[in-house]
Amino acid sequence: MKKFLRYLGLGLLSTFLTATPGLGAQRISFYYPPFGEFYLSVNSLETFAKEGKIDKDFSFYANRANPQQLAQLRDLLQQRFNVTPTLVSQVTYSPIGEEVVQQLGKLLLTESRKNGFYAIRASLILAAADQQGLTVVNLLRKFPSNTIRVNFTEGLRIVDDLSQLIKKKDEVFASLQKEAIAQAANSTIDFSKQPDLRSPGKFRWQKKSLELNDISRNRRLPVDIYLPEAGSPSTKELSSPPFPLIVISHGLASDRSTFVYLAEHLASYGFAVAVLEHPGSNAQRFQLYFAGLAGAPEPAEFINRPLDIKYLLNELQRLEKSDPTLQGKLNFQQIGAIGQSLGGYTVLTLAGANINFRQLRQDCNPNNSSFNLSLFLQCQATKLPPINYELKDDRIKVIMAINPIDSSILGKSGVSQIKIPVMLVAGSQDIFAPPVFEQIRPFTWLSDSNKYLALIENATHFSAIGEPTSQNDVLPVPSALLGPDRAAVYSYLNALSLAFMETHLLNRSEYRSYLQPSYATFISKQPLNLSILQSLSADQFNQIWNGSIPQSAKPSKPQPTPP
């Protein structure tokens, strides 16, 4: 009974975290056999949210939570989500949005115990349109049923499975961190006496903006090129053109300003950097979509994004012969690519990974329950014609993929086709591209010996993204999902991308030491601790994942199980 009551409190809290709904809901019903049915009135929740008072009805549940959980619950109940009814409508009527609401509807049922899909969608839109705005309490008030019935048994199963998954993820991360620390301890390099790759280089640079037009695909591609100036004062750096070229691909709903910090840093070390926008999935497209002026991003974006990079390189090769500002400035024999999130997928395909339709069919089964949120996006690729798309570009010699999505759309057979140096970057608290599924396990699939896995503890899916401007801040991301201060992550990526490109694109061996675990330990800052691994076999990963790891390799402190 004690365990039941504990889960009752946790289940109630998790329901609020995901809850939606209410054009008249007066109570929430929890049915948990064999204990029967429990009720909680919406009035009690509203009183608690507005006044902090716990009445007799709510006290049964409140007594099962600690003060911190109650404070978090009240904060959530009071929070107003600044979204328009148009935005909510667009999202919930999109293919991905409908799938999410359908899954939520299995937990939050109508009074007649039907899937709450339509009720949830209606109450979301109505609450967003209401003067009080989109809050949890207002969602309950807009739910078109007197009672919201919570599928409590299924909810407990999900809470338990999710808790176990998070625990395993923490154990994997802790084990890999411990291995990296052990490797770092063997290093004799004193990085305090080495050049600090986090600091800007000595090259001056200029930014050149272009708008390319691929008529064949009706794609207009805004591009910013960061071009080092020839003759900049330097020591060991290359000081004359042509400059090696790095292409940067942004993630979903971002734009070319997202990685300005990274482009400027690489340019200051003598790299030409081209940062483009993908018009089918950039911030501008999402602004139009959320305003009801454009449709949702198309599945064809999985194909168009790498083709955008190919077109960009073709155009730069053409312009390099005719544009005086580019003439003789770009080295097309030394090209690297960096991408984040969907941009990470983009650079992986350019490196040789093919879309894996067989894996997609297996993983995108409607009955396949998964906590990998990125599958909602990856599974859109099942709508593409299942043919062999030519996405690889042999001009690209190295890639760096930050928080990439790849587990199903590329899978093992796709990722293993990559034969060039790769660096994958993972954040332990990334819920949108979960690190174990999307970066750590795929790292074991890479066949080239020059591969690196950078792990950033407590980093989220947004930690690598530059501070948003008014133009590109289109997604209403709660502050809790942004994670700790991102400055440390920016410095990590500046240093690691530079060391990686210098080592494997320019073959400068003096930078290889910066890719060792000891360097990560040297620049690591809490709470965003950095680790680097250069090897991890599938067998090693499976042993860690299945728990059959030596006692010495297990975390020194037990990892807490999140509620």
C-alpha positions in Angstrom: 0.0 0.0 0.0 2.9 2.4 0.8 4.3 1.7 -2.7 0.9 2.3 -4.2 0.5 5.7 -2.5 4.0 6.7 -3.5 3.2 5.9 -7.1 -0.1 7.7 -6.7 1.6 10.9 -5.9 4.2 10.4 -8.6 1.6 9.5 -11.1 -0.5 12.5 -10.2 2.5 14.8 -10.6 3.4 13.3 -14.0 -0.2 13.7 -15.1 0.0 17.4 -14.3 3.3 17.6 -16.2 1.6 16.3 -19.3 -2.0 17.1 -18.6 -4.0 19.1 -21.0 -7.7 19.8 -21.1 -10.9 21.3 -19.8 -14.1 23.1 -21.1 -15.9 22.1 -18.0 -14.0 19.4 -16.3 -15.0 19.4 -12.6 -12.9 16.5 -11.4 -10.1 14.1 -12.3 -10.8 10.4 -11.9 -8.0 7.8 -11.2 -9.1 4.2 -11.4 -6.5 1.9 -9.9 -7.6 -1.7 -9.3 -7.9 -3.3 -6.8 -8.2 -0.1 -4.8 -11.0 1.4 -6.8 -11.6 4.9 -8.1 -10.1 8.1 -6.7 -11.2 11.7 -7.5 -9.7 15.1 -7.3 -11.7 18.3 -7.9 -10.4 20.9 -10.3 -11.5 23.5 -7.8 -9.0 22.1 -5.3 -6.2 22.4 -7.8 -7.2 26.0 -8.7 -7.3 27.0 -5.0 -3.9 25.5 -4.5 -2.5 27.2 -7.6 -3.8 30.7 -6.8 -3.7 30.7 -3.0 -1.3 27.9 -2.0 -4.0 26.4 0.2 -4.5 22.7 0.5 -8.2 21.8 1.1 -9.5 18.5 2.4 -10.0 17.1 -1.1 -6.4 17.8 -2.2 -4.8 16.9 1.2 -5.1 13.2 0.5 -2.7 13.6 -2.5 -0.6 16.5 -1.1 0.3 14.4 2.0 2.0 11.9 -0.4 4.3 14.6 -1.8 7.2 16.4 -0.3 7.4 20.3 0.0 9.7 20.5 -3.0 7.3 18.5 -5.2 4.4 20.6 -4.1 6.2 23.8 -4.8 7.1 22.6 -8.3 3.5 21.5 -8.9 2.2 24.9 -7.9 4.7 26.7 -10.1 3.6 24.5 -13.0 -0.1 25.2 -12.3 0.5 28.9 -12.2 2.7 29.0 -15.4 1.1 30.6 -18.4 2.4 29.3 -21.7 2.6 32.2 -24.2 1.3 30.5 -27.3 -1.4 31.6 -29.7 -4.5 29.5 -30.6 -3.3 29.6 -34.2 0.0 28.1 -33.2 -1.6 25.4 -31.0 -4.0 24.6 -33.9 -1.3 24.3 -36.4 0.8 22.0 -34.2 -2.0 19.7 -33.1 -3.3 19.4 -36.6 0.1 18.5 -38.0 1.1 14.9 -38.5 3.6 14.9 -35.7 1.2 16.9 -33.4 -1.6 14.4 -34.0 0.6 11.5 -33.1 1.6 13.1 -29.9 -2.0 14.0 -28.9 -3.1 10.5 -29.9 -0.6 9.0 -27.5 -1.6 11.4 -24.7 -5.2 10.5 -25.4 -4.5 7.0 -24.3 -3.8 8.3 -20.8 -6.3 11.1 -20.6 -9.7 9.7 -21.4 -13.2 11.2 -21.7 -16.0 10.5 -19.3 -17.1 7.6 -21.4 -13.5 6.2 -21.3 -12.7 7.0 -24.9 -9.4 8.2 -26.2 -9.2 11.8 -25.2 -7.6 12.9 -28.6 -10.4 15.3 -29.7 -11.1 16.6 -26.3 -7.4 17.4 -25.6 -7.0 19.1 -28.9 -10.1 21.2 -28.5 -9.2 22.2 -24.9 -5.7 23.2 -25.9 -7.0 25.5 -28.6 -9.8 27.0 -26.4 -7.4 27.6 -23.5 -4.9 29.3 -25.7 -7.7 31.6 -27.0 -9.0 32.3 -23.5 -8.2 35.6 -21.8 -6.4 33.7 -18.9 -4.3 31.9 -21.5 -2.9 28.4 -21.7 -2.4 27.2 -18.1 -2.9 23.7 -16.7 -5.9 24.7 -14.7 -7.5 26.5 -17.7 -6.9 23.4 -19.8 -8.8 21.4 -17.2 -11.6 24.0 -17.3 -11.9 23.7 -21.1 -12.0 20.0 -21.3 -15.4 19.1 -22.9 -16.4 16.5 -20.3 -17.4 16.8 -16.6 -14.7 14.2 -15.7 -11.3 13.5 -17.0 -10.5 9.9 -16.5 -6.9 9.1 -16.2 -5.7 5.6 -17.4 -3.8 5.2 -14.2 -2.6 1.7 -14.7 -1.0 2.7 -18.0 0.3 5.9 -16.5 2.1 3.9 -13.7 3.6 1.6 -16.3 4.9 4.6 -18.3 6.2 6.3 -15.2 8.0 3.1 -14.1 9.4 2.4 -17.6 10.6 6.0 -18.0 12.2 5.9 -14.5 14.1 2.7 -15.4 15.1 4.2 -18.8 16.4 7.4 -17.2 18.3 5.3 -14.6 19.9 3.2 -17.3 20.8 6.4 -19.2 22.4 7.9 -16.1 24.4 4.7 -15.5 25.6 4.6 -19.1 26.7 8.2 -18.9 28.4 7.8 -15.6 30.2 4.6 -16.7 31.5 6.4 -19.9 32.6 9.4 -17.9 34.5 7.2 -15.5 36.3 5.5 -18.3 37.2 8.9 -19.9 38.5 10.1 -16.5 40.6 7.0 -16.1 42.1 7.5 -19.6 42.8 11.1 -18.8 44.7 10.2 -15.7 47.4 8.6 -17.9 48.2 11.8 -19.8 51.3 13.8 -19.0 50.4 16.9 -21.1 50.2 20.2 -19.3 47.5 22.0 -21.2 48.0 25.1 -19.1 51.2 25.7 -21.1 49.5 24.9 -24.5 47.6 27.4 -26.6 44.0 27.9 -25.4 41.8 26.8 -28.3 38.8 28.4 -26.5 40.2 31.8 -27.1 39.8 33.6 -30.5 42.5 33.1 -33.1 44.5 35.8 -34.8 42.8 36.1 -38.1 40.6 39.0 -39.0 37.6 38.1 -41.1 34.7 39.6 -43.0 31.2 38.4 -43.4 29.7 38.2 -46.9 26.0 37.4 -47.3 24.4 35.8 -50.3 21.0 34.5 -51.4 21.3 31.5 -53.7 18.4 30.3 -55.7 18.1 26.6 -56.7 15.4 27.0 -59.4 15.2 23.2 -60.0 13.9 22.7 -56.4 12.4 26.2 -55.8 14.7 26.7 -52.9 16.1 30.1 -51.9 19.1 29.7 -49.6 20.3 32.6 -47.5 24.0 32.1 -46.8 26.6 34.0 -44.6 30.2 33.4 -45.4 32.8 34.2 -42.8 36.0 34.8 -44.8 39.4 35.2 -43.2 41.6 38.1 -44.4 44.8 37.1 -46.2 47.9 38.3 -44.5 46.4 38.3 -41.0 49.2 38.2 -38.3 49.7 34.6 -37.2 52.3 32.3 -35.8 51.7 28.7 -36.8 48.4 29.3 -38.6 48.0 29.3 -42.3 48.2 32.9 -43.3 47.2 32.9 -47.0 44.3 31.6 -49.1 42.8 29.4 -50.3 41.2 28.8 -46.9 39.8 25.4 -45.8 35.9 25.5 -45.9 33.5 24.6 -43.2 29.7 24.3 -43.8 27.3 24.6 -40.9 23.7 23.2 -41.0 21.2 24.4 -38.4 18.5 22.4 -36.6 14.7 22.5 -36.9 13.2 26.0 -36.5 16.6 27.7 -36.4 18.5 29.9 -38.9 22.0 31.0 -39.9 22.4 33.1 -36.8 22.2 30.0 -34.5 25.9 29.2 -34.8 27.5 32.7 -35.3 29.7 32.1 -32.3 31.1 28.9 -33.8 31.5 30.4 -37.3 33.4 33.5 -36.0 35.7 31.3 -33.9 36.7 29.1 -36.7 37.1 32.1 -39.0 39.5 33.6 -36.5 41.7 30.5 -37.0 41.8 30.8 -40.8 38.8 28.7 -41.8 36.3 30.0 -44.3 32.8 29.2 -42.9 29.6 29.0 -44.9 26.4 29.0 -42.7 23.2 28.5 -44.7 19.5 28.3 -44.0 17.3 25.4 -45.0 14.1 27.2 -46.2 11.8 24.2 -45.6 12.7 23.9 -41.9 14.2 27.2 -40.8 12.8 29.8 -38.3 11.1 31.8 -41.0 9.2 28.7 -42.2 8.0 27.9 -38.7 6.9 31.5 -38.1 4.7 31.3 -41.2 3.5 27.8 -40.2 2.6 28.9 -36.6 0.8 31.9 -38.1 -1.3 29.7 -40.3 0.4 31.0 -43.5 2.3 27.9 -44.5 2.0 24.1 -44.1 4.1 21.9 -41.8 7.6 21.0 -42.9 7.4 18.3 -45.5 9.1 14.8 -45.3 11.0 15.8 -48.4 13.1 18.0 -46.1 15.1 14.9 -45.2 16.2 14.9 -48.8 16.3 18.6 -49.5 18.6 19.5 -46.6 21.7 17.5 -47.8 20.9 18.7 -51.4 21.0 22.3 -50.1 24.6 21.7 -49.0 25.5 20.1 -52.3 24.0 23.1 -54.2 25.8 25.5 -51.9 29.1 23.9 -52.6 28.4 23.8 -56.4 27.5 27.5 -56.3 30.6 28.5 -54.2 32.8 26.7 -56.7 31.1 28.6 -59.5 31.3 32.0 -57.7 34.9 31.4 -56.7 35.8 31.7 -60.4 33.8 34.9 -61.0 33.3 36.8 -57.7 36.4 39.0 -56.8 35.7 38.7 -53.1 35.8 34.9 -53.3 38.3 34.3 -56.1 41.1 32.1 -54.9 39.9 32.2 -51.3 38.3 28.8 -50.9 40.0 25.4 -50.8 37.5 22.8 -52.1 39.9 20.0 -51.4 39.5 20.7 -47.6 35.8 20.8 -46.7 34.3 19.9 -43.4 30.7 20.0 -42.2 29.0 20.7 -38.8 25.4 20.2 -38.0 23.1 20.2 -35.0 19.9 18.1 -34.4 18.3 17.8 -37.9 21.5 19.4 -39.1 23.4 16.6 -37.5 21.3 14.1 -39.6 22.1 16.3 -42.6 25.9 16.1 -42.3 25.7 12.3 -41.5 24.0 11.7 -44.9 26.5 13.9 -46.6 29.2 11.7 -45.1 27.7 8.6 -46.7 24.8 7.4 -44.4 21.8 6.3 -46.5 18.2 6.5 -45.3 17.3 3.1 -43.8 13.7 2.5 -44.8 13.7 -1.1 -43.4 14.6 0.2 -39.9 12.0 3.0 -40.2 9.3 0.4 -41.0 10.3 -1.6 -38.0 10.6 1.3 -35.5 7.6 3.4 -36.7 5.0 0.7 -36.0 2.0 2.5 -34.3 2.1 -0.2 -31.6 5.8 0.4 -30.8 5.9 2.3 -27.6 9.1 4.4 -27.2 10.3 7.3 -25.1 12.5 8.6 -28.0 10.7 11.8 -28.9 12.9 12.2 -32.0 11.1 9.2 -33.6 8.0 11.4 -34.1 10.2 13.4 -36.5 12.2 10.5 -37.9 9.1 8.5 -38.7 7.9 11.2 -41.1 10.5 9.8 -43.5 8.3 6.8 -44.0 6.2 9.0 -46.3 9.1 9.3 -48.7 9.3 7.0 -51.8 11.6 4.2 -50.5 14.3 4.6 -53.1 18.1 5.0 -52.8 18.7 8.7 -52.6 22.2 10.0 -53.6 22.9 12.3 -50.7 26.6 11.6 -50.1 29.1 14.4 -51.1 32.7 13.2 -51.6 34.0 16.8 -51.3 33.2 16.7 -47.5 36.2 15.1 -45.7 35.1 15.3 -42.0 31.9 15.9 -40.1 30.9 17.0 -36.6 27.3 16.1 -35.6 25.9 17.8 -32.5 22.7 16.1 -30.9 22.0 14.3 -34.2 18.9 12.2 -34.9 19.8 9.0 -36.7 18.8 5.8 -34.8 15.9 4.9 -37.1 16.2 7.0 -40.2 19.8 5.9 -40.7 20.2 3.0 -38.3 23.2 0.8 -38.0 23.4 -0.1 -41.7 23.3 3.6 -42.6 25.7 5.0 -40.1 28.2 2.2 -40.6 28.6 3.3 -44.3 30.4 6.5 -43.1 34.2 6.2 -43.9 35.5 9.6 -42.9 36.4 11.1 -39.4 33.3 11.9 -37.3 32.8 13.6 -34.0 29.4 13.1 -32.2 28.3 15.4 -29.4 25.7 14.3 -26.8 24.0 16.0 -23.9 22.9 13.9 -20.9 19.6 15.8 -20.5 18.6 15.9 -24.1 15.0 14.6 -24.2 14.5 15.4 -27.9 17.4 13.4 -29.3 18.1 11.1 -26.3 21.8 10.5 -26.1 21.9 6.7 -25.6 19.6 6.1 -28.6 20.8 8.9 -30.9 24.5 9.4 -30.2 26.1 6.8 -27.9 24.8 3.6 -29.5 25.3 5.1 -33.1 28.9 5.9 -32.1 29.5 2.1 -31.9 28.2 1.7 -35.5 30.9 4.1 -36.9 33.6 2.1 -38.7 36.3 4.7 -39.2 39.0 4.6 -36.6 39.1 8.4 -36.4 35.9 8.9 -34.4 35.2 10.8 -31.2 32.3 11.0 -28.7 32.0 14.2 -26.7 29.7 13.8 -23.7 28.4 16.9 -21.9 26.8 16.2 -18.5 23.5 18.2 -17.8 23.5 19.6 -21.3 20.1 19.7 -23.1 19.1 19.7 -26.8 19.4 23.5 -26.7 22.7 23.9 -24.9 24.7 24.2 -28.1 22.4 26.7 -29.8 23.4 30.4 -29.7 21.3 32.9 -27.8 18.2 33.5 -29.8 17.4 36.8 -31.5 14.0 38.2 -32.0 14.0 36.8 -35.5 14.8 33.2 -34.7 13.1 32.8 -31.3 10.1 31.0 -32.7 9.8 28.0 -30.4 8.3 28.7 -26.9 10.9 26.6 -25.0 10.4 26.6 -21.2 13.5 27.7 -19.4 13.8 24.4 -17.6 14.5 22.7 -21.0 17.3 25.1 -21.8 19.6 23.8 -19.1 22.4 25.5 -17.3 24.3 28.6 -18.6 25.3 27.7 -22.1 28.6 29.7 -22.2 30.6 26.6 -21.2 29.1 24.5 -24.0 30.0 27.2 -26.5 33.6 27.2 -25.3 33.7 23.4 -25.6 32.4 23.4 -29.1 34.7 26.2 -30.2 37.8 24.2 -28.9 36.7 20.8 -30.0 35.6 21.8 -33.5 38.8 23.6 -34.1 41.0 20.7 -32.8 39.0 18.2 -34.8 39.2 20.2 -38.1 42.9 21.0 -37.7 43.7 17.4 -37.0 41.6 15.6 -39.5 40.9 18.2 -42.2 44.4 19.9 -42.3 46.4 16.9 -41.0 48.1 19.0 -38.3 49.2 16.5 -35.8 50.0 19.1 -33.1 46.3 19.5 -32.5 45.6 15.8 -31.9 46.3 16.0 -28.2 43.3 18.3 -27.8 41.1 15.5 -28.8 42.2 13.3 -25.9 40.1 12.7 -22.7 42.7 14.6 -20.7 41.9 17.9 -22.6 38.2 17.5 -21.9 39.0 17.0 -18.2 41.2 20.2 -18.3 38.5 22.5 -19.7 35.5 20.8 -18.1 33.4 23.1 -15.9 30.6 22.0 -13.5 27.7 21.4 -13.9 28.4 20.9 -17.6 31.2 18.4 -17.2 32.9 17.4 -20.5 34.2 14.0 -21.4 35.7 12.6 -24.6 35.9 9.0 -25.8 37.7 7.7 -28.8 36.5 4.1 -28.8 33.4 2.2 -27.6 32.5 -1.2 -29.1 29.0 -2.6 -29.5 29.9 -5.3 -27.0 31.1 -2.8 -24.4 27.9 -0.7 -24.9 25.7 -3.8 -24.5 27.5 -4.8 -21.3 27.0 -1.4 -19.8 23.4 -1.1 -21.0 22.5 -4.6 -19.7 24.2 -3.9 -16.4 26.9 -6.6 -16.7 29.8 -4.3 -16.1 32.6 -4.7 -13.6 32.0 -3.2 -10.1 34.9 -0.9 -10.7 33.3 0.6 -13.7 30.0 1.3 -12.0 29.1 4.8 -10.8 30.7 5.6 -7.5 27.5 7.1 -6.2 24.0 5.8 -6.9 22.2 7.7 -9.5 18.8 9.1 -8.3 15.7 7.8 -10.1 13.7 10.8 -11.3 10.0 10.9 -10.5 
